[in-house]
Amino acid sequence: MNIETIVTGPIQVNTYFVPVKVAGTLVLVIVDPGGDSDLIFDQIKKLKLNPIAIVLTHGHFDHLGAVPALKDAFPDIQIGIHKDDSFYLGKNAYEEHYSDFFAMGAGEIVRQLQEQYPELPKPDFFLEDEKEIALMPGWKVLHTPGHSAGSVCLYNQEQATLFSGDTMFLQSCGRTDLHGGDAYQMQCSLQKLLLLPPFVKVRPGHGGATSIGSEQRNYAF
C-alpha cells in the first residue's frame, strides 16, 4: 500500500498514513496528526488498517492537535516523540503550547482543544537518533534540531523517502524563533539531510513535496 497524505488543522499540516508490517501483520502508523480528527478517522476507515502508533516529527501544537481524539478512539495506540520535545505532551503541556502559539497570534486554537481535552496524552516511547522505530519497521530516526530541540526526520532507505517535519520544506526550512529553536542547529541539520541520496523524496510537514537532489541544487537557506 502507498503512503497517503491529507492536510489537517488550522495551520495546514501534512498528516501521513504509513502502512507497515509488524509481526507479519499490515498495520498503520500516523505521522503528525495536526487536527481535523474526523478527516483522520475517515482516512483510517478508508484504509481499513489498525492504527498502532502516532509518530510526531516534533512537539508543536499544529502537529498534534488530533492526538487526544485518536487516543480516545484507539486507547492502545502508542505515541512517539523525541525526548527533547516530550514536554509538549502530558501534564502541563498546554502551558508550553500557549507560550508558543500566543506569540504567533494563534493561542485561540490551543484554548479550543484544551476545553475539549483538558490534558494531552503523555508519550509512550521516545524516538532515538539513528535508531529504527520498533513500531515502524524500516524507518530510521534522524535527530534534526533547529526548529525545535526535539525535531526529527524519518528516513526509509528502501523506499527512498524522508518525512522532514518542519526541518526541510520545498526550497525553504522551518522557523527557528520558537521555544527550542536555533538557527545554527537548523543549518547543521539541513546539511545533514543534504548528504542523503539525491533521489530521496522529501515529504515535509507543510506544503508540497520535494527531493534531496532538488534541495541540493536550490540550497538557499
Residue frames relative to the residue before (quaternion, step in Angstrom):
aa qw qx qy qz dx dy dz
M 1.0000 0.0000 0.0000 0.0000 0.00 0.00 0.00
N 0.4711 -0.6846 0.4904 0.2625 3.53 -1.16 0.67
I 0.5391 -0.5582 0.5095 0.3718 3.53 -1.33 0.30
E 0.1827 -0.7788 0.5937 0.0871 3.56 -0.88 1.01
T 0.1617 -0.7869 0.5925 0.0600 3.56 -1.17 0.67
I 0.0496 0.7421 -0.6682 -0.0181 3.54 -1.14 0.73
V 0.4050 -0.6913 0.5418 0.2541 3.57 -1.22 0.52
T 0.0293 -0.8383 0.5418 -0.0536 3.57 -0.67 1.12
G 0.7940 0.3651 -0.2523 0.4154 3.50 -1.35 0.41
P 0.6688 -0.5451 0.3452 0.3694 3.56 -1.28 0.38
I 0.7245 0.3750 -0.2472 0.5228 3.61 1.21 -0.31
Q 0.5134 -0.7239 0.3846 0.2539 3.54 1.19 0.70
V 0.1480 0.8001 -0.5528 0.1797 3.54 0.60 1.25
N 0.3980 -0.6691 0.5698 0.2631 3.56 -1.11 0.71
T 0.1007 -0.7797 0.6177 0.0188 3.54 -0.61 1.21
Y 0.1810 -0.8183 0.5436 0.0462 3.56 -0.70 1.14
F 0.1991 -0.7501 0.6243 0.0894 3.54 -1.12 0.85
V 0.0633 -0.8473 0.5246 -0.0535 3.52 -0.28 1.35
P 0.2524 -0.7599 0.5777 0.1586 3.63 -0.52 1.12
V 0.0363 0.7825 -0.6197 0.0488 3.58 -0.94 0.92
K 0.3655 -0.6998 0.5628 0.2449 3.54 -1.26 0.43
V 0.0002 0.7748 -0.6307 0.0444 3.53 -0.79 1.11
A 0.8311 -0.0616 -0.0190 0.5523 3.57 -0.65 1.16
G 0.7343 -0.4577 0.2256 0.4477 3.56 0.98 0.92
T 0.6653 0.4791 -0.2979 0.4889 3.59 1.28 -0.03
L 0.3917 -0.7079 0.5370 0.2387 3.57 -0.93 0.90
V 0.0440 0.7933 -0.5992 0.0987 3.55 -0.67 1.19
L 0.4702 -0.6980 0.4887 0.2301 3.56 -1.33 0.10
V 0.1062 -0.7381 0.6623 0.0728 3.53 -1.15 0.81
I 0.2114 -0.7714 0.5918 0.1002 3.56 -0.94 0.95
V 0.1676 -0.7898 0.5870 0.0598 3.55 -0.76 1.11
D 0.8717 -0.0381 -0.0167 0.4883 3.57 -0.81 1.13
P 0.0723 0.8013 -0.5873 0.0884 3.61 0.42 1.19
G 0.1886 -0.8785 0.4315 0.0806 3.53 0.20 1.33
G 0.7497 -0.2641 0.2057 0.5709 3.59 1.16 -0.47
D 0.7091 0.4438 -0.3201 0.4447 3.56 -1.26 -0.38
S 0.0268 -0.8627 0.5050 0.0024 3.54 0.78 1.07
D 0.5956 0.5685 -0.3759 0.4250 3.62 1.06 -0.61
L 0.6401 0.5112 -0.3216 0.4749 3.58 1.02 -0.79
I 0.6455 0.5170 -0.3136 0.4666 3.56 1.02 -0.81
F 0.6519 0.5028 -0.3176 0.4705 3.59 0.94 -0.83
D 0.6295 0.5295 -0.3371 0.4579 3.59 1.00 -0.75
Q 0.6579 0.5050 -0.3090 0.4655 3.57 0.99 -0.83
I 0.6213 0.5343 -0.3373 0.4634 3.59 1.02 -0.75
K 0.6541 0.5068 -0.3093 0.4686 3.58 0.95 -0.87
K 0.6406 0.5344 -0.3168 0.4514 3.55 1.00 -0.85
L 0.7145 0.4546 -0.2568 0.4657 3.58 0.92 -0.88
K 0.2297 -0.8163 0.4989 0.1788 3.60 1.24 -0.48
L 0.5215 0.5892 -0.4385 0.4342 3.56 0.99 0.95
N 0.4811 -0.6655 0.4924 0.2884 3.54 -1.12 0.71
P 0.3011 -0.7593 0.5433 0.1939 3.62 -0.67 1.03
I 0.1259 -0.8328 0.5376 0.0395 3.57 -0.56 1.13
A 0.8228 0.1049 -0.0355 0.5575 3.61 1.13 -0.43
I 0.2044 -0.6917 0.6762 0.1502 3.48 -1.39 0.53
V 0.0637 -0.7864 0.6140 0.0221 3.57 -0.79 1.00
L 0.1905 -0.8021 0.5629 0.0583 3.54 -0.76 1.14
T 0.3968 -0.7212 0.5143 0.2407 3.56 -0.80 0.99
H 0.7569 -0.1297 0.0415 0.6392 3.56 1.30 -0.35
G 0.6178 -0.6414 0.3517 0.2884 3.54 -1.27 0.24
H 0.4074 0.7317 -0.4830 0.2557 3.61 1.15 0.05
F 0.6588 -0.6021 0.3071 0.3304 3.49 -1.04 0.97
D 0.6599 0.5359 -0.3243 0.4150 3.58 0.96 -0.80
H 0.6826 0.4729 -0.2864 0.4779 3.61 1.24 -0.27
L 0.7783 0.3292 -0.1774 0.5043 3.62 1.20 -0.16
G 0.3078 0.8092 -0.4659 0.1825 3.58 1.25 0.25
A 0.7214 0.4150 -0.2511 0.4943 3.61 1.12 -0.55
V 0.3962 0.7420 -0.4710 0.2657 3.61 1.23 0.02
P 0.6694 0.4932 -0.3424 0.4375 3.68 0.76 -0.81
A 0.6612 0.5018 -0.3161 0.4595 3.60 0.93 -0.84
L 0.6491 0.5078 -0.3193 0.4678 3.59 1.01 -0.78
K 0.6554 0.5065 -0.3142 0.4639 3.57 0.97 -0.81
D 0.6252 0.5227 -0.3329 0.4744 3.59 1.09 -0.69
A 0.7141 0.4644 -0.2529 0.4587 3.57 0.89 -0.97
F 0.7852 0.1522 -0.0551 0.5977 3.58 1.10 -0.76
P 0.1993 -0.8489 0.4750 0.1183 3.61 0.36 1.22
D 0.6929 0.4806 -0.2859 0.4550 3.61 1.10 -0.56
I 0.4489 0.6920 -0.4643 0.3227 3.59 1.23 -0.11
Q 0.2978 -0.7699 0.5457 0.1439 3.58 -0.97 0.90
I 0.2442 -0.7829 0.5625 0.1053 3.57 -0.93 0.95
G 0.0773 -0.8168 0.5717 -0.0018 3.56 -0.75 1.12
I 0.0979 0.7657 -0.6261 0.1103 3.54 -1.04 0.90
H 0.5504 -0.5748 0.4630 0.3903 3.60 -1.16 0.36
K 0.5897 -0.6218 0.3821 0.3458 3.58 -0.97 0.85
D 0.6499 0.5433 -0.3286 0.4176 3.61 1.05 -0.67
D 0.7149 0.3469 -0.2504 0.5531 3.59 1.29 -0.13
S 0.3868 0.7700 -0.4511 0.2322 3.59 1.26 0.09
F 0.5716 0.5977 -0.3875 0.4073 3.62 1.17 -0.41
Y 0.5801 0.5740 -0.3787 0.4364 3.60 1.24 -0.15
L 0.6974 0.3605 -0.2598 0.5624 3.59 1.30 0.07
G 0.7530 0.4130 -0.2829 0.4271 3.56 -1.29 0.34
K 0.8075 -0.2870 0.2145 0.4686 3.52 -1.34 -0.31
N 0.8471 0.1485 -0.1617 0.4839 3.55 -1.07 0.94
A 0.3940 0.7423 -0.4728 0.2649 3.62 1.22 0.11
Y 0.5947 0.5920 -0.3792 0.3900 3.60 1.02 -0.69
E 0.5802 0.5840 -0.3833 0.4188 3.61 1.07 -0.65
E 0.6566 0.5042 -0.3067 0.4697 3.59 1.01 -0.82
H 0.6673 0.5050 -0.3022 0.4565 3.56 0.97 -0.86
Y 0.6194 0.5295 -0.3459 0.4651 3.58 1.01 -0.75
S 0.6321 0.5536 -0.3293 0.4307 3.55 0.95 -0.90
D 0.7035 0.4539 -0.2586 0.4820 3.58 0.91 -0.94
F 0.7817 0.4132 -0.2103 0.4170 3.55 0.67 -1.11
F 0.5794 0.5294 -0.3980 0.4750 3.61 1.14 -0.36
A 0.6106 0.5476 -0.3465 0.4553 3.57 1.09 -0.67
M 0.7007 0.4342 -0.2492 0.5084 3.58 1.20 -0.58
G 0.4966 -0.6631 0.4213 0.3691 3.60 1.28 -0.09
A 0.6305 0.5390 -0.3206 0.4574 3.57 1.24 0.44
G 0.2365 0.8184 -0.4947 0.1720 3.56 1.11 0.59
E 0.5670 0.6286 -0.3812 0.3716 3.59 1.14 -0.58
I 0.6512 0.5144 -0.3406 0.4419 3.62 0.97 -0.70
V 0.6064 0.5239 -0.3536 0.4825 3.59 1.16 -0.52
R 0.6529 0.5279 -0.3121 0.4445 3.57 0.90 -0.94
Q 0.6504 0.5362 -0.3221 0.4310 3.58 0.92 -0.87
L 0.6819 0.4637 -0.3004 0.4793 3.58 0.93 -0.81
Q 0.6394 0.5327 -0.3402 0.4378 3.58 0.97 -0.75
E 0.6059 0.5480 -0.3551 0.4543 3.59 1.09 -0.63
Q 0.7109 0.4393 -0.2558 0.4860 3.57 1.03 -0.76
Y 0.7819 0.1050 -0.0281 0.6139 3.58 1.05 -0.86
P 0.2841 -0.8239 0.4629 0.1617 3.61 0.03 1.27
E 0.7957 0.1401 -0.0923 0.5820 3.60 1.12 -0.49
L 0.3978 -0.7117 0.5270 0.2398 3.56 -0.94 0.89
P 0.5576 -0.5954 0.4442 0.3705 3.62 -1.05 0.65
K 0.4304 -0.6762 0.5291 0.2785 3.54 -1.18 0.53
P 0.5874 -0.5837 0.4103 0.3820 3.62 -1.16 0.41
D 0.3590 -0.7288 0.5463 0.2036 3.55 -1.20 0.61
F 0.7959 -0.0040 0.0008 0.6054 3.60 1.15 -0.51
F 0.3818 -0.7248 0.5349 0.2067 3.53 -1.28 0.49
L 0.4026 -0.6948 0.5510 0.2269 3.53 -1.15 0.77
E 0.1460 -0.8182 0.5551 0.0341 3.57 -0.72 1.10
D 0.5740 -0.6312 0.4128 0.3188 3.53 -0.96 0.98
E 0.8550 0.1054 -0.1287 0.4912 3.55 -1.01 1.01
K 0.5928 0.5477 -0.3755 0.4557 3.60 1.24 0.34
E 0.4559 -0.6522 0.5273 0.2979 3.56 -1.12 0.70
I 0.4405 -0.6796 0.5220 0.2676 3.55 -1.10 0.73
A 0.4768 -0.7133 0.4339 0.2748 3.58 -0.60 1.15
L 0.7458 0.3808 -0.2153 0.5024 3.60 0.95 -0.82
M 0.7184 0.3252 -0.2225 0.5732 3.57 1.32 0.17
P 0.1011 -0.8551 0.5048 0.0612 3.59 0.66 1.10
G 0.7677 0.3336 -0.2764 0.4721 3.52 -1.04 0.91
W 0.6920 0.4458 -0.2572 0.5062 3.57 1.27 -0.31
K 0.1616 -0.7992 0.5775 0.0400 3.53 -0.75 1.16
V 0.4248 -0.6963 0.5279 0.2367 3.53 -1.13 0.77
L 0.0705 -0.7433 0.6634 0.0484 3.55 -1.08 0.85
H 0.2884 -0.7613 0.5551 0.1706 3.58 -0.49 1.16
T 0.0239 0.8198 -0.5655 0.0866 3.58 -0.58 1.19
P 0.0479 -0.8299 0.5556 0.0154 3.62 0.42 1.14
G 0.3753 0.6954 -0.5542 0.2613 3.51 -1.25 0.50
H 0.7120 0.3518 -0.2092 0.5706 3.56 0.83 -1.03
S 0.7321 -0.1110 0.0569 0.6697 3.53 1.18 -0.75
A 0.6703 -0.5173 0.3405 0.4088 3.57 -1.22 0.36
G 0.7824 0.3310 -0.1607 0.5025 3.56 1.05 -0.76
S 0.2925 0.7622 -0.5268 0.2367 3.59 1.11 0.51
V 0.0271 -0.7827 0.6218 0.0034 3.55 -1.07 0.82
C 0.2356 -0.6863 0.6543 0.2133 3.50 -1.44 0.22
L 0.2933 -0.7415 0.5814 0.1615 3.56 -1.21 0.56
Y 0.0733 -0.8387 0.5388 -0.0316 3.56 -0.57 1.20
N 0.0834 -0.7626 0.6407 0.0325 3.51 -0.95 1.00
Q 0.3330 -0.7827 0.4934 0.1818 3.56 -0.32 1.27
E 0.6620 0.5201 -0.3147 0.4384 3.59 0.91 -0.90
Q 0.7415 0.3829 -0.2142 0.5077 3.57 0.98 -0.86
A 0.3181 -0.7756 0.4853 0.2485 3.60 1.33 -0.08
T 0.5007 0.6382 -0.4062 0.4208 3.55 0.95 0.98
L 0.0849 -0.7780 0.6221 0.0215 3.54 -1.07 0.86
F 0.2045 -0.7043 0.6643 0.1444 3.54 -0.97 0.94
S 0.1609 -0.8626 0.4772 0.0474 3.55 -0.28 1.25
G 0.3842 -0.7389 0.4869 0.2633 3.59 1.24 0.05
D 0.7032 -0.4023 0.3217 0.4901 3.57 -0.92 -0.93
T 0.3984 0.6904 -0.5002 0.3382 3.56 1.10 0.69
M 0.8137 0.0544 0.0026 0.5787 3.59 0.66 -1.08
F 0.0873 -0.7612 0.6422 0.0230 3.51 -0.96 1.04
L 0.6785 -0.4207 0.3856 0.4627 3.54 -1.33 -0.08
Q 0.8409 -0.1491 0.0321 0.5192 3.57 -0.45 1.30
S 0.7226 0.3427 -0.2466 0.5473 3.57 1.07 0.67
C 0.2306 -0.7484 0.5943 0.1829 3.56 -1.30 -0.18
G 0.6625 -0.5312 0.3644 0.3823 3.54 -1.30 0.22
R 0.6020 -0.5610 0.4330 0.3680 3.54 -1.28 0.44
T 0.2641 -0.7847 0.5474 0.1222 3.57 -1.17 0.58
D 0.5639 0.6473 -0.3580 0.3674 3.60 1.27 0.22
L 0.5550 0.5716 -0.4151 0.4392 3.60 1.23 0.29
H 0.7513 -0.3847 0.2759 0.4598 3.57 -1.32 0.14
G 0.8227 0.1996 -0.1672 0.5053 3.57 -0.77 1.04
G 0.5189 0.6439 -0.4198 0.3739 3.58 1.24 -0.07
D 0.0178 0.7912 -0.6094 0.0480 3.56 -1.13 0.66
A 0.4050 -0.7558 0.4613 0.2277 3.57 -0.50 1.21
Y 0.6510 0.5064 -0.3307 0.4587 3.59 0.96 -0.76
Q 0.6515 0.5021 -0.3194 0.4706 3.59 0.94 -0.83
M 0.6089 0.5468 -0.3566 0.4506 3.58 1.05 -0.69
Q 0.6468 0.5126 -0.3244 0.4622 3.59 0.93 -0.84
C 0.6548 0.5079 -0.3099 0.4661 3.59 0.97 -0.85
S 0.6589 0.5091 -0.3088 0.4598 3.58 0.98 -0.84
L 0.6491 0.5109 -0.3191 0.4647 3.58 0.98 -0.80
Q 0.6358 0.5167 -0.3276 0.4706 3.57 0.99 -0.78
K 0.6135 0.5463 -0.3341 0.4621 3.57 1.07 -0.73
L 0.6857 0.4775 -0.2860 0.4691 3.59 0.91 -0.90
L 0.6581 0.5367 -0.3117 0.4264 3.57 1.01 -0.76
L 0.5814 0.5630 -0.3716 0.4549 3.58 1.30 -0.08
L 0.5037 0.6348 -0.4308 0.3972 3.60 1.27 -0.13
P 0.6569 -0.5084 0.3564 0.4279 3.64 -1.17 0.37
P 0.5698 -0.6484 0.3848 0.3268 3.60 -0.94 0.83
F 0.6605 0.5261 -0.3145 0.4338 3.59 1.14 -0.53
V 0.4614 0.6848 -0.4544 0.3342 3.61 1.23 -0.06
K 0.3420 -0.7309 0.5585 0.1922 3.56 -0.87 1.02
V 0.2206 -0.7782 0.5797 0.0983 3.56 -0.90 0.99
R 0.0947 -0.7778 0.6213 0.0115 3.54 -0.74 1.16
P 0.1698 -0.8498 0.4927 0.0792 3.61 -0.12 1.24
G 0.6566 -0.5218 0.3835 0.3867 3.53 -1.34 0.12
H 0.7765 0.0992 -0.0622 0.6192 3.58 1.23 -0.45
G 0.8099 0.3136 -0.2057 0.4510 3.55 -1.15 0.59
G 0.7414 -0.4529 0.2996 0.3943 3.51 -1.38 -0.12
A 0.6004 -0.5699 0.4350 0.3544 3.51 -1.33 0.41
T 0.0903 -0.7566 0.6438 0.0705 3.52 -1.33 0.37
S 0.3564 -0.6965 0.5544 0.2837 3.58 -1.20 -0.46
I 0.6327 -0.5176 0.4025 0.4119 3.54 -1.23 0.38
G 0.6444 0.5347 -0.3239 0.4404 3.60 0.94 -0.86
S 0.6500 0.5110 -0.3144 0.4664 3.56 0.97 -0.85
E 0.6849 0.4713 -0.2906 0.4737 3.58 0.95 -0.84
Q 0.5839 0.5524 -0.3751 0.4618 3.59 1.12 -0.51
R 0.6947 0.4705 -0.2690 0.4729 3.58 1.00 -0.83
N 0.7783 0.3464 -0.1573 0.4995 3.53 1.05 -0.81
Y 0.2738 0.8003 -0.5035 0.1764 3.56 1.23 0.29
A 0.1810 0.7736 -0.5812 0.1761 3.49 -0.61 1.23
F 0.2983 0.7853 -0.4948 0.2226 3.55 1.06 0.75
